[in-house]
């Protein structure tokens, strides 16, 4: 009969521990501790404290070590970090066996907004000194991450006003039920009172928000949804559904995927983030002592950042830019002859449209240039709205369908996504006078569709995409724990800081 030694892995044991030998060279925690102790200037934190005669504060170096190491292991919440400082030997070694309370950790992260930028730049200087920044190509992308707020508390001022009235009506119905029925037992009364209190508190919360806030306007000066819990966050559509969150934008260098610029944006479209992000990149390169990098570097961005305005701006920066448009892939000869691509594209379209037929394009409308008349696919005449509308530097003739025709049209589902209420279907055609005008969009299509342009743009996938995979999957950053633009931006930059320090792991000994 076999005889094995017992498994004592769950048994506690008192052993002497030398914290100084727990941090092994070549590991992330070694690089983190080495950089913080020997390279970073943390004097900016001294202004936080005025405790010469009070109790001693936790060292900023210790707090940075345990928080950044926790982020590298997917520990986001302050309670989990505080618990690790009491139970995990690596955390104990980094902190010098100090166990900060979770409130101290949360407060430290929340106050980091003025200190994270200098620290980020200092780490970039170390990366540059170690030769990790090539300055040959930069790539930008964004990653939508959930915020610490519920999307159920989102809406325009008008929508929130209606929700408040609805909650108050529900509360009044409970009160009316009590007045009409005197024979309710105590359990029912207690349940109803709790429900009424919950409804009243929600209504009061909305009332207080409405009293201090106005409608936020989007890029087209139309009201966009606000969020009561976190007004700076926004509803965002992702491949996995709609979330309430922020868009983490980052620009990195292609040599070793070092992140040079990072910022989180809430209720701002991705297109609107390009210009401030590029300006921050230029400032960062100036801090690194190479302000003229834009004259020799390349820059790639996907279709989310594409617009005529952004292309015009990029042309003024001096960067050799490659920015895809929405139809970039469909113009690729490899995809044009691929039956698999066409089949999968139609499947995705049917999924997005929930089985609805394909929408009519301008090619499906009959346009007579000589008489300036237009008929829709249903054979109805459309009225000339304007013969001179400027879009992306070109002039267009726009026609609009009559509302009475569009409302009863049998082809409406193929022509309009929503039932018409104020106007019929609109369609526009480029005028001959501007057909020869080459816009920035046209120039970029010619550039990016060339063999050389496609080769340069294809480098974007291996430059920027692994960065977001590392942060969201390997590091577990799938939800911000803080609220407000400044605090969320701090947390995003700290995660990007962890990514850069990880790149230095094998360069510091």
ABEGO torsion letter per residue (X at the ends): XBBBBBBAAABBBBBBBBAAAABBBGBAAAAAAAAAAAABBAAAAAAABBAAABBBBBBAAAAAAAAAAAAAAGBABAAAAAAAAAABAAAAAAAGGBBBBAAAAAAAAAAAAAAAAAAAAAAAAAAAAAGABAGABBBBBBBBBBBBBBAAABEBAAAAAAAAAAAAAAAAAAAAAAAABAABBAAAAAAAAAAAAAAAAAAAAAAAAAAABBBBBBAAGBBBBBBAABAABBBBBBAAEBBBBBBBBBBBBAAAGBBABBBBBBBBBAAAAAAAAAAAAAAAAAAAGBAAAAAABBBBBBAAABBAAAAAAAAAAGBBBBBBBAAAAAABAAAAABAAAAAAAAAAAAAAAGGBBBBBBAAABBBBAAAGBBBBAAGBBBBBABABBBBGGBBBBBBBBBAAAAAABAAAAAABABBBAABBBBBBBBBAAAAABBBAAAAAAAAAABAAAAAAAAAAAAAAAAAAAAAAAAAGBABBABBEAAAAAAAAAAAAAAAAAAAAAAABX
